[in-house]
Amino acid sequence: MKKNWQIVISPLARKDLAGIHNRTKQIWGKDAANRYSDLIDLGLKNLQNNPNQMGVRIEKEIKLNLYSYPLRNVNQKPLAGKVKSPRHVIYYQISEPNVIQILRILHDKMDVGSHLRT
């Protein structure tokens, strides 16, 4: 039987989403920003279906119970347009039964440890 996972997006991750969209729109335009947002949404839906799917990494050297899902691992076939080089990573924890807490969505060049300190 398939589990129904609930996604909870932290305030910091919501801020990340807005910043990613605004920065992408500023540099590459509205259409590119919308494609990138669609890719992030698809990545979140993938995690909701299976938080341990292919491409997910356990990040125990950064924090206990921390997982990462790079957007470059998201299958883009269902999307209307393709993102050429996705560079962001979804960081999350699995809490209570069937709850995925999205902590941050960070560029792959960012210092993850400093952005996820508790």
TIDO-643079 format. One record per residue (C-alpha): y, z, x. Coordinates in steps of 0.5 Angstrom, whole numbers, padded with zeros to 4 digits, always signed. Each point is the difference from the previous one (the first is absolute). Layout:
BEGIN
YZX ...
***
This chain:
BEGIN
+0000+0000+0000 +0007-0002+0003 +0005+0006+0001 +0007-0001-0003 +0005+0002+0006 +0007+0002-0002 +0005-0002+0005 +0006+0005+0001 +0006-0003+0004 +0004+0005+0004 +0007+0000+0000 +0000-0002+0007 -0004-0006-0001 +0004-0002-0006 +0006+0000+0004 -0004-0004+0005 -0001-0005-0005 +0007-0001-0002 +0002+0000+0007 -0006-0005+0002 +0003-0005-0006 +0007+0001+0001 -0001-0002+0008 -0005-0006-0002 +0005-0002-0005 +0006+0000+0005 -0003-0003+0006 -0005-0005-0004 +0003-0001-0007 -0002+0002-0007 -0007-0004-0001 -0002+0003+0007 +0001+0007-0002 -0003-0001-0007 -0007-0003+0004 +0000+0006+0004 +0001+0005-0005 -0006-0004-0004 -0004+0001+0006 +0001+0007+0001 -0001+0001-0008 -0007-0004+0001 -0001+0005+0006 +0001+0006-0004 -0005-0003-0006 -0005-0001+0006 +0000+0007+0002 +0000+0002-0008 -0007-0004+0000 -0003+0003+0006 +0004+0004+0005 -0005-0001+0005 +0000-0007+0000 -0001-0005+0006 +0006+0001+0005 +0002+0007-0002 +0000+0005+0006 -0001+0007+0001 +0006+0003+0004 -0002+0007+0002 +0003-0001+0007 +0007+0001-0004 -0002+0004-0006 -0006+0003-0004 -0002-0004-0006 +0005-0006+0002 -0002-0007-0001 +0003-0007+0001 +0000-0006-0003 +0004-0006+0003 +0003-0005-0004 -0003-0006+0004 -0007+0002-0002 +0002-0001-0008 -0004-0006-0002 +0006-0004-0003 -0003-0006-0004 +0002+0004-0007 +0007-0001+0002 +0005-0006-0002 +0003+0000+0007 -0003+0002+0007 +0003+0005+0005 -0001-0003+0007 +0000+0006+0004 +0000+0007-0004 +0002+0005+0005 +0000+0006-0004 -0006+0006-0001 -0001+0004-0006 -0001+0007+0002 -0004+0005-0005 -0004+0006-0001 -0006+0001-0005 +0002+0006-0004 -0004+0004-0006 -0005-0005-0003 +0002-0007-0001 +0007+0001+0002 +0003-0004+0006 +0007+0002+0002 +0004-0005+0004 +0004+0003+0005 +0004-0005+0003 +0000-0008+0001 +0002-0001+0007 +0001-0006+0005 -0005+0000+0005 +0004+0001+0006 +0003+0006-0003 -0002+0007+0003 -0005+0002-0005 -0001+0007+0002 +0008+0002+0000 +0000-0003-0007 -0006+0004-0003 +0002+0007+0003 -0001+0006-0005 
***
